[in-house]
Amino acid sequence: MKKLNTLIVAIMLSATSVTAQEKVEAITIGNGLIRTQDSRDIIGRFYKNDAGDTVTIDLKEMIPVKKAIPKISQKLGIPKDKTIILKVVEPNNTIVYQELNILAPNVKPPKDTINSPLTLGYSIGRHTDQFNVRLRYNKSFNLDFHLGTSVYRGDLNSHFLFIGLSNEFRSMFGTEWDGVFSAGGLGGVYYDNEEMTLGPVGIISIQREYTSKTLFGPKLIFGVHNEVGFAISTRF
């Protein structure tokens, strides 16, 4: 009987170990985020300080941090053999520090494409085709130009020009989607008559990276001109 009980306990411990291992393997390391592979839930975040000598990992669920370190090091662009301080904030707010020597291969820090000086975009709208140029002037703020035309559509026969300012933001609600909000003025004309439209407009674009420099997603124009569409853009 004792042997049977011992065997049952051993099997349970083994099953628990396997389950834990499966949980470890079922995570993905993104740009500053640790997610579950299946449900895509965010279970942790990571970042390094400005000096680059401390990496903080903030966990919502406990995971074996050491297994994630090589991938996190690559994402943060930490050079090989650099000694840093690892700060782990556990789910119960316990903070654990340790000295860490990075053994990951040498990698270049990822280019912060949000600071790219020039962005070109094209949108297929409900009524117009739109061409977009954004020129960065300060961090995530841009001068924003949108030219719309329905010369190939034959429905509204309209052109418009939008000039305004925009602000880019990353990881909306902790997701992999970024966004751009623009506000400014729009002037539109119908080329089969002399009617002209002038007034304020807001533009919201929700984007997701397809490559490191290419994004795609829905686009909404509202104000004196209203239109929904789908946009793709490239950063330089």
Backbone bond lengths (Angstrom), bond angles and torsions (degrees), N, CA, C in turn:
res aa  C-N    CA-C-N  psi(-1)  N-CA   C-N-CA  omega(-1)  CA-C   N-CA-C  phi
1 M - - - 1.467 - - 1.525 110.60 -
2 K 1.350 116.22 -42.53 1.449 120.02 179.32 1.524 110.92 -63.53
3 K 1.355 115.29 -38.27 1.457 119.20 178.66 1.528 110.85 -64.45
4 L 1.361 115.66 -37.96 1.457 119.74 179.34 1.521 110.73 -65.37
5 N 1.345 116.14 -43.95 1.466 119.94 178.18 1.531 111.29 -61.78
6 T 1.324 115.41 -42.15 1.466 120.16 178.78 1.517 110.97 -61.64
7 L 1.364 115.91 -41.38 1.460 120.67 179.37 1.522 111.35 -64.13
8 I 1.357 116.36 -41.50 1.469 120.61 179.45 1.525 110.71 -62.81
9 V 1.345 116.49 -44.56 1.459 120.73 179.01 1.516 110.69 -62.18
10 A 1.332 116.43 -41.24 1.463 120.60 -179.64 1.522 111.10 -63.61
11 I 1.354 116.02 -40.75 1.463 120.32 179.03 1.524 110.54 -65.26
12 M 1.344 116.70 -41.91 1.464 120.19 179.32 1.520 111.51 -63.47
13 L 1.334 116.75 -42.36 1.458 119.94 178.59 1.519 111.25 -64.64
14 S 1.311 115.65 -38.85 1.462 120.54 178.65 1.521 110.76 -64.35
15 A 1.349 116.48 -43.37 1.467 120.97 179.30 1.516 110.97 -63.71
16 T 1.341 116.08 -40.33 1.460 120.49 178.48 1.514 110.80 -63.27
17 S 1.343 115.83 -41.35 1.457 120.45 179.02 1.514 111.49 -63.35
18 V 1.340 116.91 -41.30 1.460 121.38 179.10 1.517 110.84 -64.85
19 T 1.362 115.22 -42.75 1.468 119.83 178.86 1.520 111.01 -60.95
20 A 1.332 115.31 -43.53 1.461 119.67 179.12 1.516 111.00 -62.97
21 Q 1.353 115.76 -40.97 1.450 119.23 179.12 1.515 111.27 -63.90
22 E 1.350 116.36 -39.96 1.458 120.30 178.30 1.521 110.79 -62.56
23 K 1.345 116.58 -37.82 1.456 120.64 179.59 1.523 110.61 -65.37
24 V 1.363 116.19 -38.12 1.445 120.24 178.47 1.520 110.23 -63.93
25 E 1.319 115.89 -43.99 1.457 119.95 -176.92 1.529 111.90 -72.84
26 A 1.325 118.02 -16.33 1.459 121.48 -174.59 1.518 111.87 -96.54
27 I 1.358 116.69 32.52 1.455 119.52 175.45 1.521 108.77 -118.87
28 T 1.315 115.44 154.93 1.457 121.38 175.72 1.525 108.51 -126.36
29 I 1.323 115.54 145.94 1.453 121.98 -179.95 1.518 108.38 -106.47
30 G 1.329 116.74 116.39 1.455 121.47 179.81 1.507 111.57 -106.96
31 N 1.314 117.19 -157.16 1.462 121.92 178.04 1.526 109.82 -81.22
32 G 1.323 114.91 88.97 1.457 120.47 179.67 1.511 114.52 83.84
33 L 1.335 117.84 1.56 1.457 121.47 -176.34 1.525 111.38 -126.85
34 I 1.321 116.14 144.25 1.464 122.86 170.42 1.518 106.85 -113.49
35 R 1.341 116.45 123.06 1.459 121.48 -175.25 1.517 110.78 -124.22
36 T 1.354 113.90 157.82 1.453 118.34 168.07 1.517 107.96 -76.31
37 Q 1.322 115.62 142.41 1.458 119.90 -173.36 1.523 112.51 -68.75
38 D 1.315 117.39 -37.00 1.467 120.60 -175.05 1.525 112.36 -85.62
39 S 1.323 117.03 -55.76 1.467 120.19 -175.33 1.524 113.31 -85.66
40 R 1.362 117.38 -12.74 1.457 123.05 -179.27 1.522 112.83 64.26
41 D 1.343 116.72 20.50 1.460 120.15 176.56 1.531 109.75 -69.85
42 I 1.324 115.84 142.09 1.469 120.28 176.88 1.533 108.57 -81.97
43 I 1.332 116.62 118.87 1.465 120.44 179.67 1.528 112.05 -114.31
44 G 1.321 116.98 2.46 1.456 119.67 177.84 1.516 111.61 -175.03
45 R 1.324 115.71 160.70 1.464 122.73 175.65 1.522 108.26 -134.41
46 F 1.329 116.40 153.03 1.464 119.78 178.37 1.518 110.14 -143.28
47 Y 1.337 116.09 151.00 1.461 122.38 179.52 1.521 108.54 -164.67
48 K 1.320 116.11 161.70 1.464 120.14 175.00 1.523 109.33 -114.83
49 N 1.314 116.12 156.04 1.462 119.85 -178.88 1.528 109.88 -77.28
50 D 1.330 116.37 173.49 1.467 121.06 -176.15 1.522 112.21 -62.09
51 A 1.330 116.61 -33.66 1.462 120.00 179.92 1.524 112.34 -74.89
52 G 1.325 117.28 -17.00 1.454 121.14 179.06 1.508 114.52 76.51
53 D 1.360 117.64 13.60 1.457 119.42 -177.91 1.532 113.27 -106.84
54 T 1.321 117.15 0.82 1.464 121.09 178.56 1.521 110.00 -138.26
55 V 1.322 116.00 128.64 1.462 121.98 174.97 1.526 108.08 -110.87
56 T 1.315 116.71 126.54 1.459 122.18 178.98 1.527 109.85 -106.42
57 I 1.329 115.97 130.12 1.460 121.91 174.44 1.525 107.41 -118.04
58 D 1.309 116.34 115.28 1.468 122.70 -177.12 1.526 108.27 -104.57
59 L 1.338 116.88 111.72 1.461 121.99 -172.15 1.523 112.21 -102.08
60 K 1.334 115.87 137.35 1.460 121.84 168.92 1.523 110.85 -94.61
61 E 1.340 115.51 -26.01 1.458 122.08 175.00 1.518 108.08 -132.85
62 M 1.328 117.26 147.69 1.447 120.78 -179.97 1.520 110.50 -72.76
63 I 1.316 115.79 130.47 1.461 121.93 172.78 1.523 107.40 -137.46
64 P 1.327 118.10 155.14 1.475 119.68 174.18 1.533 109.92 -67.32
65 V 1.313 116.01 102.08 1.455 121.51 -171.49 1.523 111.99 -62.77
66 K 1.337 117.29 -35.88 1.466 120.27 -173.92 1.525 112.07 -58.74
67 K 1.340 116.66 -34.96 1.458 119.15 -179.02 1.525 111.79 -68.95
68 A 1.322 116.75 -24.74 1.466 120.71 -177.85 1.527 112.21 -89.99
69 I 1.343 118.31 -13.67 1.459 121.73 -173.65 1.532 113.55 -58.64
70 P 1.351 120.07 -47.05 1.481 118.47 -178.60 1.525 112.53 -57.13
71 K 1.333 117.00 -44.66 1.461 120.17 -178.98 1.522 110.92 -68.44
72 I 1.328 117.09 -40.31 1.467 120.92 178.06 1.527 110.01 -62.77
73 S 1.332 116.66 -39.61 1.470 121.03 179.23 1.514 110.82 -62.35
74 Q 1.338 116.39 -40.65 1.458 119.71 178.15 1.522 111.09 -66.05
75 K 1.325 116.65 -42.86 1.466 120.22 179.99 1.525 111.78 -62.50
76 L 1.340 116.77 -34.74 1.462 120.74 -178.43 1.524 112.26 -88.96
77 G 1.353 117.32 -6.72 1.454 120.48 179.14 1.510 113.37 69.20
78 I 1.340 117.82 35.80 1.465 121.25 179.80 1.527 109.09 -82.15
79 P 1.339 119.17 125.26 1.464 121.05 -176.90 1.528 112.37 -68.66
80 K 1.318 114.75 155.32 1.461 121.84 179.76 1.521 110.98 -62.17
81 D 1.331 115.29 145.20 1.472 124.54 175.70 1.531 113.87 68.03
82 K 1.311 117.63 11.69 1.457 119.26 175.92 1.526 109.60 -85.11
83 T 1.304 116.41 130.23 1.453 121.18 178.67 1.529 109.18 -90.35
84 I 1.308 115.73 126.06 1.461 121.22 -179.12 1.521 108.94 -132.98
85 I 1.297 115.74 170.71 1.461 121.89 174.44 1.527 108.23 -98.86
86 L 1.313 116.09 127.28 1.459 121.80 176.64 1.522 108.63 -99.00
87 K 1.317 116.18 123.21 1.456 122.45 179.06 1.526 108.09 -112.45
88 V 1.310 117.28 113.47 1.463 122.05 -179.23 1.524 108.88 -108.74
89 V 1.334 115.87 120.32 1.460 121.30 176.39 1.530 107.07 -100.17
90 E 1.320 116.71 109.54 1.461 121.69 -175.90 1.527 110.42 -78.97
91 P 1.345 117.39 165.16 1.473 120.17 -176.90 1.530 114.57 -56.87
92 N 1.327 117.01 -27.90 1.475 120.20 178.86 1.529 112.04 -89.62
93 N 1.353 116.11 14.09 1.468 123.81 179.23 1.525 113.89 71.64
94 T 1.319 117.31 11.09 1.460 120.27 171.11 1.526 108.57 -70.95
95 I 1.325 116.48 132.73 1.461 121.06 -179.39 1.522 109.20 -108.48
96 V 1.321 115.67 126.71 1.460 122.17 -179.43 1.520 108.68 -119.53
97 Y 1.347 115.60 127.00 1.455 120.83 176.71 1.526 109.91 -107.84
98 Q 1.315 115.72 145.50 1.454 119.48 171.33 1.522 109.17 -154.28
99 E 1.334 114.70 153.70 1.459 119.82 177.05 1.512 108.10 -84.68
100 L 1.325 115.92 135.92 1.458 119.50 -173.28 1.519 109.80 -131.82
101 N 1.332 115.67 131.61 1.462 120.95 174.70 1.519 108.30 -105.26
102 I 1.322 117.00 117.77 1.455 121.59 -176.09 1.523 110.32 -75.71
103 L 1.320 115.60 123.04 1.459 121.21 179.33 1.521 111.91 -108.41
104 A 1.319 116.32 5.40 1.469 119.97 -179.79 1.521 109.49 -69.19
105 P 1.337 117.94 157.69 1.473 120.36 178.98 1.519 111.53 -61.37
106 N 1.331 114.94 155.08 1.464 119.48 176.27 1.522 110.19 -61.87
107 V 1.308 116.48 130.14 1.458 121.26 176.95 1.517 108.55 -136.47
108 K 1.319 115.54 150.81 1.448 120.02 175.00 1.517 109.20 -81.97
109 P 1.313 118.28 141.39 1.469 119.49 176.63 1.513 110.10 -56.07
110 P 1.334 117.63 137.97 1.462 119.16 179.58 1.527 110.94 -62.27
111 K 1.324 115.63 139.51 1.462 120.31 179.79 1.515 109.71 -67.96
112 D 1.320 115.40 130.50 1.455 119.87 179.93 1.525 108.17 -80.64
113 T 1.337 115.79 89.62 1.461 120.58 -173.51 1.517 112.69 -66.09
114 I 1.344 117.51 -16.55 1.463 118.05 178.76 1.527 110.72 -67.58
115 N 1.350 116.71 -18.07 1.450 120.38 177.74 1.522 112.47 -99.28
116 S 1.316 117.39 13.29 1.453 120.88 175.80 1.530 109.43 -60.97
117 P 1.339 117.46 136.95 1.474 118.95 -174.46 1.517 114.13 -73.62
118 L 1.342 117.72 -21.71 1.455 120.19 -174.34 1.523 110.45 -136.49
119 T 1.328 116.01 133.25 1.461 122.30 174.37 1.518 109.26 -128.76
120 L 1.327 115.99 129.22 1.457 121.76 176.25 1.519 108.69 -112.19
121 G 1.330 117.25 139.49 1.453 120.28 -177.65 1.516 112.84 -140.59
122 Y 1.314 115.12 155.68 1.467 122.10 174.89 1.521 107.93 -135.26
123 S 1.338 116.38 137.54 1.456 121.22 -178.18 1.517 110.53 -130.80
124 I 1.317 115.13 139.97 1.459 121.58 170.23 1.513 106.83 -100.01
125 G 1.320 117.57 106.79 1.453 121.84 -177.49 1.516 112.47 -97.63
126 R 1.315 115.80 172.76 1.468 121.31 179.30 1.522 110.85 -63.29
127 H 1.347 117.01 -35.67 1.464 120.59 -176.16 1.528 113.29 -120.03
128 T 1.344 117.51 -21.26 1.471 119.59 -174.65 1.521 111.05 -137.92
129 D 1.329 114.53 159.22 1.461 121.74 163.55 1.526 106.94 -92.50
130 Q 1.331 116.60 137.68 1.461 119.70 -172.94 1.524 110.84 -126.75
131 F 1.329 114.60 137.69 1.464 122.25 177.38 1.523 107.61 -117.73
132 N 1.324 116.06 133.49 1.460 120.61 -169.41 1.529 110.23 -129.37
133 V 1.329 116.39 137.55 1.460 123.21 172.99 1.521 108.36 -129.03
134 R 1.339 117.07 127.38 1.467 121.60 175.05 1.520 108.89 -119.39
135 L 1.322 116.03 128.13 1.463 122.49 179.22 1.525 108.84 -113.82
136 R 1.317 116.47 119.39 1.465 119.85 -177.18 1.521 110.81 -76.16
137 Y 1.338 116.10 137.00 1.453 119.83 175.96 1.518 112.66 -124.25
138 N 1.344 118.61 -17.34 1.465 119.84 177.92 1.520 109.90 -164.94
139 K 1.345 116.57 106.58 1.457 122.81 177.96 1.523 111.02 53.33
140 S 1.330 118.46 -112.93 1.470 120.33 -176.80 1.526 112.65 -96.12
141 F 1.332 117.82 9.80 1.464 121.66 -178.97 1.537 110.53 -98.33
142 N 1.335 115.28 141.67 1.458 120.76 -173.62 1.519 111.62 -136.60
143 L 1.342 115.25 156.35 1.452 122.22 160.72 1.520 106.36 -86.57
144 D 1.322 117.74 131.05 1.461 121.56 -169.13 1.525 110.62 -124.04
145 F 1.335 115.98 128.62 1.459 121.85 -179.57 1.531 108.81 -128.06
146 H 1.325 117.28 129.33 1.467 122.63 177.54 1.525 108.56 -128.28
147 L 1.319 116.84 126.28 1.452 122.43 175.27 1.521 108.48 -114.38
148 G 1.332 116.78 120.68 1.458 121.38 -179.83 1.518 111.14 -114.15
149 T 1.320 115.76 144.41 1.462 120.04 178.20 1.528 109.75 -149.72
150 S 1.326 115.13 146.12 1.468 119.92 175.18 1.519 110.35 -120.21
151 V 1.344 114.72 30.91 1.447 119.85 -176.34 1.525 111.98 -59.42
152 Y 1.357 116.59 -27.06 1.462 120.51 -179.87 1.526 112.39 -97.10
153 R 1.319 116.78 -3.03 1.455 120.18 -172.99 1.525 112.78 -90.26
154 G 1.338 115.23 -48.16 1.456 118.93 -178.71 1.507 114.57 78.34
155 D 1.365 118.18 14.33 1.469 118.93 -179.47 1.526 111.56 -102.59
156 L 1.342 117.15 -57.91 1.465 119.51 -178.87 1.518 112.59 -103.74
157 N 1.329 117.75 -14.82 1.462 121.62 179.22 1.532 111.82 51.50
158 S 1.307 116.65 52.98 1.462 119.67 -172.98 1.523 111.72 -127.05
159 H 1.336 113.66 153.68 1.462 122.93 169.54 1.524 107.26 -125.57
160 F 1.335 116.87 151.07 1.456 118.40 169.82 1.521 109.90 -148.46
161 L 1.322 114.88 155.31 1.458 122.61 174.78 1.516 108.37 -128.15
162 F 1.335 115.59 125.34 1.465 121.80 177.70 1.521 108.46 -112.22
163 I 1.327 116.33 133.11 1.466 122.80 174.61 1.521 107.61 -129.57
164 G 1.330 116.64 127.32 1.458 118.73 -178.68 1.516 112.45 -166.59
165 L 1.311 115.35 -166.33 1.458 123.76 177.50 1.519 108.54 -115.64
166 S 1.331 116.41 147.58 1.455 119.86 179.83 1.523 110.47 -135.55
167 N 1.324 114.26 159.64 1.460 121.84 177.73 1.525 108.44 -132.84
168 E 1.322 116.61 129.27 1.462 121.64 178.59 1.519 109.65 -96.28
169 F 1.324 115.61 145.72 1.464 119.67 175.94 1.511 108.71 -141.15
170 R 1.338 115.92 153.15 1.455 122.32 -173.07 1.512 112.14 -112.50
171 S 1.342 114.56 155.23 1.465 123.41 171.08 1.523 111.85 49.30
172 M 1.313 116.79 66.49 1.453 121.48 179.20 1.524 110.49 -60.90
173 F 1.325 116.41 122.59 1.467 122.98 178.92 1.530 111.04 53.18
174 G 1.348 116.32 32.78 1.453 120.69 177.95 1.510 114.83 76.58
175 T 1.338 118.24 13.92 1.458 121.44 -179.43 1.532 109.86 -95.53
176 E 1.329 116.23 -176.35 1.459 121.14 178.01 1.529 111.87 -89.25
177 W 1.330 117.82 7.01 1.460 122.09 -179.48 1.526 110.32 -93.30
178 D 1.317 115.65 133.45 1.458 122.40 173.34 1.528 108.72 -102.61
179 G 1.314 116.18 178.83 1.456 117.68 -179.48 1.515 112.59 -156.38
180 V 1.319 115.41 162.73 1.463 123.00 175.63 1.522 108.07 -137.34
181 F 1.333 116.70 130.10 1.459 120.85 174.11 1.524 108.32 -116.68
182 S 1.326 116.06 128.19 1.465 121.90 -179.46 1.523 109.76 -121.48
183 A 1.318 115.83 144.05 1.468 121.44 175.74 1.519 108.52 -138.10
184 G 1.332 115.78 137.04 1.458 119.08 -179.68 1.514 111.65 178.00
185 G 1.324 115.71 -155.38 1.462 121.52 -178.00 1.516 111.51 -114.34
186 L 1.331 115.47 149.45 1.464 121.83 -179.45 1.518 109.77 -128.52
187 G 1.321 114.33 137.20 1.450 121.05 172.04 1.515 109.50 -120.76
188 G 1.336 117.11 126.99 1.453 120.62 -176.52 1.509 111.85 -130.60
189 V 1.328 115.48 148.37 1.465 120.51 177.94 1.519 108.94 -134.78
190 Y 1.342 115.46 151.70 1.454 122.65 171.89 1.521 107.29 -105.07
191 Y 1.320 117.49 118.67 1.449 118.83 -169.88 1.530 114.24 -81.46
192 D 1.342 117.90 4.85 1.461 118.94 172.13 1.534 111.33 -104.24
193 N 1.363 116.64 3.34 1.464 120.86 173.18 1.530 108.34 -154.76
194 E 1.309 118.32 -174.80 1.458 121.75 -174.93 1.525 112.24 -100.87
195 E 1.313 117.74 14.29 1.461 120.64 -179.22 1.519 110.70 -70.77
196 M 1.343 117.16 138.43 1.458 122.15 179.63 1.527 109.23 -131.41
197 T 1.329 115.79 142.25 1.467 121.83 177.93 1.516 108.92 -117.96
198 L 1.335 116.69 129.55 1.461 122.88 177.24 1.521 108.78 -132.94
199 G 1.324 117.49 138.55 1.448 119.01 176.99 1.519 113.28 164.00
200 P 1.345 116.68 179.32 1.466 121.11 -178.25 1.528 112.39 -78.41
201 V 1.327 114.97 151.00 1.462 121.62 -179.36 1.527 109.13 -145.73
202 G 1.326 115.88 145.01 1.455 122.31 169.99 1.524 109.42 -116.16
203 I 1.314 116.52 145.15 1.463 121.47 179.51 1.520 108.95 -130.30
204 I 1.322 116.42 127.36 1.463 121.45 176.13 1.523 108.77 -118.64
205 S 1.319 116.37 125.20 1.461 122.10 175.53 1.530 108.04 -120.13
206 I 1.320 116.18 125.72 1.460 122.58 175.53 1.519 107.29 -104.79
207 Q 1.350 117.19 121.64 1.454 120.71 -169.40 1.528 112.14 -127.64
208 R 1.316 114.10 151.72 1.459 120.89 173.91 1.520 108.81 -133.96
209 E 1.338 116.60 140.62 1.456 119.83 -177.83 1.517 111.54 -68.50
210 Y 1.348 115.36 132.22 1.460 122.02 171.37 1.523 109.09 -98.34
211 T 1.342 115.54 -42.20 1.456 123.09 166.86 1.526 106.26 -130.02
212 S 1.329 116.84 -176.34 1.466 119.40 -178.23 1.517 112.61 -63.75
213 K 1.340 117.85 -21.86 1.460 120.77 -177.57 1.524 113.66 -120.37
214 T 1.321 117.55 -2.02 1.460 121.12 -176.03 1.524 110.19 -118.13
215 L 1.339 115.87 134.01 1.461 121.26 -179.23 1.521 109.91 -130.13
216 F 1.334 115.59 156.01 1.460 120.12 177.51 1.524 108.88 -146.26
217 G 1.344 115.46 158.21 1.452 119.44 177.57 1.513 112.43 160.13
218 P 1.335 117.61 178.91 1.465 121.84 -178.04 1.530 112.83 -75.18
219 K 1.326 114.63 158.45 1.461 120.96 -177.62 1.523 109.17 -140.12
220 L 1.322 116.59 136.76 1.466 122.12 -179.06 1.521 109.54 -127.42
221 I 1.326 116.18 128.04 1.468 123.04 173.57 1.527 107.76 -111.70
222 F 1.326 117.11 130.91 1.466 119.74 -179.38 1.528 109.95 -142.31
223 G 1.322 115.76 148.62 1.462 122.35 -177.91 1.513 108.98 135.08
224 V 1.332 117.61 -131.53 1.464 119.86 178.03 1.533 111.28 -70.39
225 H 1.322 115.69 -18.78 1.466 121.13 173.58 1.524 107.56 -127.35
226 N 1.324 117.36 130.36 1.459 121.92 -177.63 1.528 109.49 -121.23
227 E 1.337 115.21 129.85 1.460 118.52 -177.45 1.525 109.57 -164.62
228 V 1.310 116.31 144.55 1.459 122.22 172.44 1.521 108.06 -113.64
229 G 1.325 115.60 153.02 1.457 118.93 -179.20 1.512 111.23 -164.86
230 F 1.332 114.85 -171.35 1.457 122.45 178.84 1.515 107.65 -129.13
231 A 1.343 116.33 130.72 1.462 120.34 -172.28 1.523 111.75 -120.57
232 I 1.324 115.34 149.96 1.454 122.69 169.82 1.514 107.21 -132.95
233 S 1.345 117.21 138.09 1.447 120.09 -176.36 1.521 110.29 -139.50
234 T 1.331 115.23 157.45 1.467 122.34 -179.44 1.512 108.74 -130.54
235 R 1.338 115.54 132.76 1.462 121.47 177.83 1.527 110.74 -99.58
236 F 1.345 116.26 146.41 1.457 121.63 178.82 1.528 109.86 -122.05
